[in-house]
Amino acid sequence: MILPICFILLVFAEIVDGELWNTTGGIAPWESYLQVGDIRRPLGLTLNRSSLSHRHFAIGYLCLQSFMYDEADNAFDFAIANDSTFVEAYIGKMLSCKQALWAHTDFDCGLAVYNKTQMLNSSRMTPLQGQLISTVYQWYKHNPNVTAGEDAFLSSMRNLSGDYTNETDIHALLGLALLNVAGHQSQIEPPEMEEARIVLQDVLKNESNHPGALHYLIHAYDVAQVNISQQARDYAQQYGKVASTSSHGQHMPAHIWVRIGSWQLALSADLNATTVSFELCTTRLFNMTVSISSIELNSVFALLNATQQVLLLQCDAENRAHSMEWLSYSRLQTGDWSGSLGLLHDLFVSDNRSSLTPNHYLSFAYRTQTRMMITLFHWFPYDSQFLNTTQQFAELDEMKATALGNISSAQWYPIWSEAGIRWSECLRL
């Protein structure tokens, strides 16, 4: 059911995430819709709850904690448009030019924002503001050397956290910096990862619901050892509650549930993530609330016109495709072959119709397809109901032909068979 959003929110006193905002209008419907936690002093800033600029900034910064980069960028732009001298909004925008832990750094974006900060009146900046600009600049200063930038950012963040020991959010950023560097190491538990756990746990002692700290702790325990991963159960459960309207926030707990074999919790997390993605995007794009009863693409498309369908596929594409891939895997582990196949179909349809460049859906579709191939050849032969995999391959072929429309199913069967057999034989050695 689709209803126009009637955000008859209290104009002079809106309560968002338990905090009172005395802002008069000017907030986009999707910003009001968000429930993604709260941070007491983001970037060390005392929030003015009567300032529209501060509210936009707070929303953007909270989105950043859950890797909602497009939404964060939009909200920071709103804040800057309302107050072109708002230093923290520029810093937030600089931060959003790098997809931390996702191995993507937009040097042009980061340097462009940095250049704008150099036109601000430095004499009116606090020492912390100046140091933050210089610190975030380290990510982009060493273009194109990403590793050098992350090492320099970590070094600078260590200094900042030492200078501002009472600024909890600065320590959360230090935790993120440590995890960035840990990602370049070959050990299962690099020293920087172990240090990040300690730093982020200390953050939670001061702010138990800090969304960034909860999020990053899940990453810090997302390793291939059950005895380690299970230590993040509480963080996973709490983060899912805090970031309730973030698709990535709903997905991240699945990293722990999959590691420890809690398949029903993993299913629930990624089903919620995909649902939340569709609902937030319809709010953000079309200013309407949509109650998603099924995440099947045909069901969602039935609520929208053709133009809206394409726009929906372009919104939150990477987060949604990632959640769909993981949901497909959890469905395989619980014996839901048809459900997994349906998600693969929807990923290929999304790739076909979204017209994105680069297209996130295609890479996740192939990852999903590969997992299904390996599962067919390696695991299902030990389950009597899947002793004969011919039917499953026929379904894969039919799905691929239907989703793409221009590929003969006969082309795919021998390719999949050869790849699957070779890989499964390697696994069985």
C-alpha positions as CSV (number, residue, x, y, z in Angstrom):
1,M,0.0,0.0,0.0
2,I,1.4,3.4,-1.0
3,L,0.5,6.5,1.0
4,P,1.8,10.0,0.4
5,I,4.1,10.9,3.3
6,C,2.4,13.2,5.6
7,F,5.2,14.2,7.8
8,I,3.1,16.2,10.2
9,L,6.0,16.2,12.6
10,L,6.0,18.6,15.4
11,V,7.5,21.7,13.7
12,F,9.0,23.4,16.7
13,A,9.8,20.3,18.7
14,E,10.8,17.2,16.8
15,I,12.2,14.2,18.7
16,V,14.7,12.2,16.7
17,D,16.5,9.3,18.3
18,G,15.5,10.5,21.8
19,E,16.9,14.0,21.3
20,L,14.9,17.2,21.0
21,W,15.3,19.3,17.8
22,N,13.8,22.8,17.7
23,T,14.1,23.2,13.9
24,T,11.4,24.8,11.8
25,G,10.9,22.9,8.6
26,G,13.6,22.5,6.0
27,I,14.2,18.8,6.6
28,A,13.7,16.4,3.7
29,P,11.1,13.6,4.3
30,W,13.8,11.0,4.1
31,E,15.9,12.8,6.7
32,S,12.9,12.7,9.1
33,Y,12.3,9.1,8.3
34,L,15.7,7.9,9.4
35,Q,16.4,6.1,12.6
36,V,20.2,5.5,12.6
37,G,21.2,6.3,16.2
38,D,22.7,9.3,17.9
39,I,26.2,10.6,18.8
40,R,26.6,13.2,21.6
41,R,29.4,15.2,20.1
42,P,30.0,14.3,16.4
43,L,33.6,15.4,15.5
44,G,33.7,17.1,18.9
45,L,30.9,19.5,18.0
46,T,28.4,20.6,20.6
47,L,25.2,20.4,18.5
48,N,22.8,23.3,18.5
49,R,19.4,21.7,18.5
50,S,17.8,24.9,17.2
51,S,20.1,25.0,14.1
52,L,18.9,23.6,10.8
53,S,22.5,23.3,9.6
54,H,23.4,21.3,12.6
55,R,20.5,19.0,12.1
56,H,21.4,18.3,8.5
57,F,25.0,17.7,9.6
58,A,24.0,15.3,12.4
59,I,21.9,13.3,9.9
60,G,24.7,13.1,7.4
61,Y,27.3,12.1,10.0
62,L,25.0,9.4,11.4
63,C,24.5,8.1,7.8
64,L,28.2,8.0,7.5
65,Q,28.5,5.7,10.5
66,S,26.4,3.1,8.6
67,F,28.1,3.6,5.3
68,M,25.1,5.3,3.7
69,Y,27.4,7.4,1.6
70,D,24.9,8.9,-0.8
71,E,22.6,10.0,2.0
72,A,25.5,11.3,4.0
73,D,26.7,13.4,1.0
74,N,23.2,14.8,0.4
75,A,22.8,15.8,4.1
76,F,26.2,17.5,4.2
77,D,25.4,19.4,1.1
78,F,22.1,20.6,2.7
79,A,24.1,21.7,5.8
80,I,26.7,23.6,3.6
81,A,23.9,25.2,1.5
82,N,22.3,26.5,4.7
83,D,25.6,27.7,6.2
84,S,28.6,27.9,3.8
85,T,31.0,28.4,6.8
86,F,30.0,25.2,8.6
87,V,33.4,23.6,9.1
88,E,32.2,20.2,10.4
89,A,29.9,19.8,7.4
90,Y,33.0,20.1,5.1
91,I,34.9,17.6,7.2
92,G,32.0,15.2,7.0
93,K,31.8,15.6,3.3
94,M,35.6,14.9,3.0
95,L,35.1,11.7,5.1
96,S,32.3,10.6,2.8
97,C,34.6,10.7,-0.2
98,K,36.3,7.6,1.0
99,Q,34.3,4.3,1.5
100,A,36.2,3.2,4.5
101,L,36.8,-0.6,4.7
102,W,35.4,-1.0,1.2
103,A,38.7,-0.3,-0.7
104,H,37.4,2.8,-2.5
105,T,38.9,6.2,-2.3
106,D,37.6,9.0,-4.5
107,F,40.7,11.3,-4.6
108,D,39.1,13.9,-6.8
109,C,36.2,14.2,-4.4
110,G,38.3,14.4,-1.3
111,L,40.7,17.0,-2.7
112,A,37.9,19.1,-4.1
113,V,36.3,19.4,-0.7
114,Y,39.7,20.0,1.0
115,N,40.3,22.9,-1.4
116,K,37.0,24.4,-0.3
117,T,38.0,24.2,3.3
118,Q,41.1,26.2,2.5
119,M,38.8,29.1,1.5
120,L,37.3,29.2,5.0
121,N,38.4,31.7,7.6
122,S,41.1,29.7,9.5
123,S,41.3,32.4,12.2
124,R,37.8,31.4,13.3
125,M,38.5,27.7,13.4
126,T,39.1,25.9,16.7
127,P,42.4,23.9,16.9
128,L,40.3,20.6,16.7
129,Q,38.6,21.8,13.5
130,G,42.0,22.6,11.9
131,Q,43.5,19.3,13.0
132,L,40.6,17.3,11.7
133,I,40.8,18.9,8.3
134,S,44.5,18.2,8.2
135,T,43.9,14.6,9.3
136,V,41.2,13.7,6.8
137,Y,43.3,15.3,4.1
138,Q,45.9,12.6,4.7
139,W,43.6,10.1,2.9
140,Y,43.8,12.1,-0.3
141,K,47.2,13.8,0.0
142,H,49.2,10.8,-1.2
143,N,47.2,10.2,-4.4
144,P,47.2,7.6,-5.8
145,N,48.8,5.7,-2.9
146,V,45.8,4.5,-0.8
147,T,47.9,2.6,1.7
148,A,50.2,5.6,2.4
149,G,47.2,7.7,3.0
150,E,45.6,5.3,5.4
151,D,48.9,4.9,7.3
152,A,49.2,8.7,7.5
153,F,45.5,9.1,8.6
154,L,46.1,6.5,11.4
155,S,49.2,8.3,12.6
156,S,47.3,11.6,12.7
157,M,44.3,10.0,14.4
158,R,46.5,8.6,17.2
159,N,47.8,12.1,17.8
160,L,44.2,13.6,17.8
161,S,42.9,11.0,20.2
162,G,45.8,11.6,22.5
163,D,45.2,15.4,22.5
164,Y,41.4,15.0,22.9
165,T,41.0,12.1,25.3
166,N,37.5,13.1,26.3
167,E,36.1,13.3,22.8
168,T,34.5,9.9,22.4
169,D,33.7,10.3,18.7
170,I,37.4,11.0,17.9
171,H,38.2,7.6,19.4
172,A,35.6,6.0,17.2
173,L,37.4,7.4,14.2
174,L,40.6,6.1,15.5
175,G,39.0,2.6,15.7
176,L,38.0,3.0,12.0
177,A,41.5,4.1,11.1
178,L,43.0,1.0,12.8
179,L,40.7,-1.3,10.9
180,N,41.6,0.3,7.6
181,V,45.2,-0.4,8.2
182,A,44.5,-3.9,9.6
183,G,42.8,-4.7,6.2
184,H,46.2,-4.6,4.5
185,Q,47.7,-7.2,6.8
186,S,47.8,-10.9,6.1
187,Q,47.2,-12.2,9.6
188,I,43.7,-13.3,10.8
189,E,44.0,-10.9,13.7
190,P,46.5,-8.2,12.9
191,P,47.7,-6.1,15.9
192,E,45.7,-3.1,14.6
193,M,42.5,-5.1,14.7
194,E,43.1,-6.2,18.3
195,E,43.9,-2.5,19.2
196,A,40.7,-1.4,17.4
197,R,38.6,-3.7,19.6
198,I,40.0,-2.1,22.7
199,V,39.5,1.4,21.4
200,L,36.0,0.8,20.3
201,Q,35.0,-1.0,23.4
202,D,36.1,2.0,25.4
203,V,33.9,4.2,23.2
204,L,30.9,2.1,24.1
205,K,31.7,2.6,27.8
206,N,30.9,6.3,27.3
207,E,28.3,6.0,24.6
208,S,26.7,2.5,24.6
209,N,24.7,3.2,21.4
210,H,27.4,4.9,19.3
211,P,26.5,3.5,15.9
212,G,30.0,3.8,14.5
213,A,31.6,1.9,17.4
214,L,29.0,-0.8,17.2
215,H,29.4,-1.1,13.4
216,Y,33.2,-1.2,13.4
217,L,33.3,-3.7,16.3
218,I,31.4,-6.1,14.1
219,H,34.1,-5.7,11.4
220,A,36.7,-6.1,14.1
221,Y,35.4,-9.5,15.1
222,D,34.4,-10.7,11.6
223,V,37.1,-13.3,11.3
224,A,37.1,-17.0,10.3
225,Q,37.2,-18.3,13.9
226,V,33.9,-19.0,15.6
227,N,35.4,-18.5,19.1
228,I,36.4,-14.9,18.1
229,S,33.3,-14.0,16.0
230,Q,30.9,-15.0,18.7
231,Q,32.3,-12.4,21.0
232,A,30.5,-9.8,18.8
233,R,27.0,-11.2,19.3
234,D,25.9,-8.4,21.6
235,Y,27.3,-5.7,19.2
236,A,25.5,-7.3,16.3
237,Q,22.2,-7.4,18.2
238,Q,22.5,-3.8,19.4
239,Y,23.6,-2.3,16.1
240,G,20.6,-3.8,14.3
241,K,18.4,-2.0,16.8
242,V,20.2,1.3,16.6
243,A,20.4,1.6,12.8
244,S,16.9,0.3,12.2
245,T,16.3,2.2,8.9
246,S,19.8,1.6,7.4
247,S,20.0,-1.2,4.9
248,H,23.7,-1.7,5.7
249,G,23.0,-1.4,9.4
250,Q,20.5,-4.2,9.2
251,H,22.9,-6.3,7.1
252,M,26.0,-6.0,9.2
253,P,24.8,-8.3,12.0
254,A,24.6,-11.1,9.4
255,H,28.5,-11.0,9.3
256,I,28.5,-12.4,12.8
257,W,25.4,-14.7,12.4
258,V,27.0,-16.4,9.3
259,R,30.3,-16.8,11.0
260,I,28.8,-18.7,14.0
261,G,26.2,-20.6,12.0
262,S,23.1,-18.8,13.2
263,W,21.3,-19.1,9.9
264,Q,17.8,-18.0,11.0
265,L,19.3,-14.7,12.4
266,A,21.3,-14.3,9.2
267,L,18.2,-14.8,7.1
268,S,16.3,-12.3,9.2
269,A,19.1,-9.7,9.1
270,D,19.4,-9.6,5.3
271,L,15.7,-9.9,4.7
272,N,15.3,-6.8,6.9
273,A,18.2,-5.1,5.1
274,T,16.6,-5.6,1.6
275,T,13.2,-4.5,2.8
276,V,14.6,-1.4,4.5
277,S,16.6,-0.5,1.4
278,F,13.4,-0.5,-0.7
279,E,11.4,1.4,1.8
280,L,14.1,4.1,2.4
281,C,14.6,4.6,-1.3
282,T,10.9,5.1,-2.0
283,T,10.8,7.7,0.8
284,R,13.9,9.4,-0.5
285,L,13.0,9.4,-4.2
286,F,9.3,9.7,-4.3
287,N,8.2,11.2,-0.9
288,M,5.9,8.3,-0.2
289,T,5.8,5.4,2.3
290,V,5.7,1.9,0.9
291,S,5.0,-1.1,3.0
292,I,7.0,-3.9,1.5
293,S,5.4,-7.3,2.1
294,S,7.7,-9.1,-0.3
295,I,11.2,-8.3,-1.5
296,E,10.6,-10.1,-4.8
297,L,11.3,-7.6,-7.5
298,N,8.0,-8.2,-9.4
299,S,6.1,-7.5,-6.2
300,V,8.0,-4.3,-5.5
301,F,7.7,-3.1,-9.2
302,A,3.9,-3.6,-9.0
303,L,3.9,-0.6,-6.6
304,L,5.7,1.8,-9.0
305,N,5.6,3.0,-12.6
306,A,8.4,2.2,-15.1
307,T,10.4,5.4,-14.4
308,Q,10.2,4.9,-10.7
309,Q,11.3,1.3,-11.0
310,V,14.6,2.3,-12.7
311,L,15.2,5.0,-10.1
312,L,14.6,2.6,-7.3
313,L,17.1,0.1,-8.7
314,Q,19.7,2.9,-8.9
315,C,19.2,3.9,-5.2
316,D,21.3,2.1,-2.6
317,A,22.3,-0.3,-5.2
318,E,25.5,-1.6,-3.7
319,N,24.1,-2.0,-0.2
320,R,21.0,-3.8,-1.5
321,A,22.8,-6.1,-3.9
322,H,25.3,-7.0,-1.1
323,S,22.4,-7.9,1.2
324,M,20.6,-9.9,-1.5
325,E,23.8,-11.9,-2.2
326,W,24.1,-12.8,1.5
327,L,20.4,-13.6,1.8
328,S,20.8,-16.0,-1.1
329,Y,23.7,-17.7,0.7
330,S,21.7,-18.1,3.9
331,R,18.8,-19.5,2.0
332,L,21.1,-22.1,0.4
333,Q,22.3,-23.1,3.8
334,T,18.8,-23.6,5.0
335,G,17.7,-25.6,2.0
336,D,15.7,-22.9,0.3
337,W,16.9,-23.5,-3.3
338,S,14.0,-21.7,-5.0
339,G,14.3,-18.6,-2.7
340,S,18.0,-18.4,-3.5
341,L,17.3,-18.8,-7.2
342,G,14.7,-16.0,-7.1
343,L,17.3,-13.6,-5.6
344,L,19.8,-14.5,-8.3
345,H,17.1,-13.8,-10.9
346,D,16.4,-10.4,-9.3
347,L,20.1,-9.5,-9.3
348,F,20.4,-10.1,-13.0
349,V,17.1,-8.2,-13.7
350,S,18.4,-5.3,-11.6
351,D,21.6,-5.4,-13.6
352,N,19.7,-5.3,-16.9
353,R,17.3,-2.5,-16.0
354,S,19.3,-0.2,-13.7
355,S,21.6,1.3,-16.4
356,L,24.3,1.9,-13.7
357,T,27.9,2.6,-14.5
358,P,29.6,0.8,-12.8
359,N,26.9,-1.7,-12.2
360,H,27.1,-3.1,-8.7
361,Y,24.4,-5.7,-9.3
362,L,26.4,-7.7,-11.9
363,S,29.3,-8.4,-9.6
364,F,27.1,-9.5,-6.8
365,A,25.0,-11.6,-9.3
366,Y,28.1,-13.5,-10.3
367,R,29.2,-14.0,-6.7
368,T,25.8,-15.4,-5.9
369,Q,25.8,-17.6,-9.0
370,T,29.3,-19.0,-8.0
371,R,28.1,-19.8,-4.5
372,M,25.2,-21.7,-6.0
373,M,27.4,-23.6,-8.4
374,I,29.8,-24.7,-5.6
375,T,26.9,-25.6,-3.3
376,L,25.4,-27.8,-6.0
377,F,28.6,-29.7,-6.6
378,H,30.2,-29.8,-3.2
379,W,27.4,-29.8,-0.6
380,F,24.2,-31.0,-2.2
381,P,25.6,-34.4,-3.3
382,Y,25.7,-35.3,0.4
383,D,22.0,-34.5,0.8
384,S,19.7,-37.2,-0.6
385,Q,17.2,-34.6,-2.0
386,F,20.0,-33.2,-4.2
387,L,21.7,-36.4,-5.4
388,N,20.6,-35.6,-8.9
389,T,21.6,-32.0,-9.6
390,T,20.2,-32.0,-13.2
391,Q,17.0,-30.3,-12.1
392,Q,18.8,-27.6,-10.3
393,F,21.0,-26.8,-13.2
394,A,18.0,-26.7,-15.5
395,E,16.4,-24.2,-13.2
396,L,19.6,-22.1,-13.2
397,D,19.7,-22.2,-17.0
398,E,16.0,-21.2,-17.3
399,M,16.4,-18.4,-14.8
400,K,19.4,-17.0,-16.6
401,A,17.7,-17.0,-20.0
402,T,14.5,-15.4,-18.5
403,A,16.4,-12.7,-16.6
404,L,18.7,-11.7,-19.5
405,G,16.4,-12.5,-22.4
406,N,19.1,-12.7,-24.9
407,I,21.2,-15.7,-23.9
408,S,20.5,-19.3,-24.7
409,S,20.4,-21.6,-21.7
410,A,22.5,-24.1,-23.7
411,Q,25.4,-21.7,-23.5
412,W,25.6,-21.8,-19.7
413,Y,25.2,-25.4,-18.7
414,P,28.6,-26.7,-19.9
415,I,30.4,-23.6,-18.5
416,W,28.8,-24.0,-15.1
417,S,29.3,-27.8,-15.1
418,E,33.0,-27.6,-15.9
419,A,33.7,-24.8,-13.4
420,G,31.6,-26.5,-10.7
421,I,33.3,-29.9,-11.1
422,R,36.8,-28.5,-11.1
423,W,36.2,-26.4,-8.0
424,S,34.4,-29.1,-6.1
425,E,37.2,-31.5,-6.9
426,C,39.7,-29.1,-5.4
427,L,37.5,-28.8,-2.3
428,R,37.4,-32.5,-1.8
429,L,41.1,-33.1,-2.0
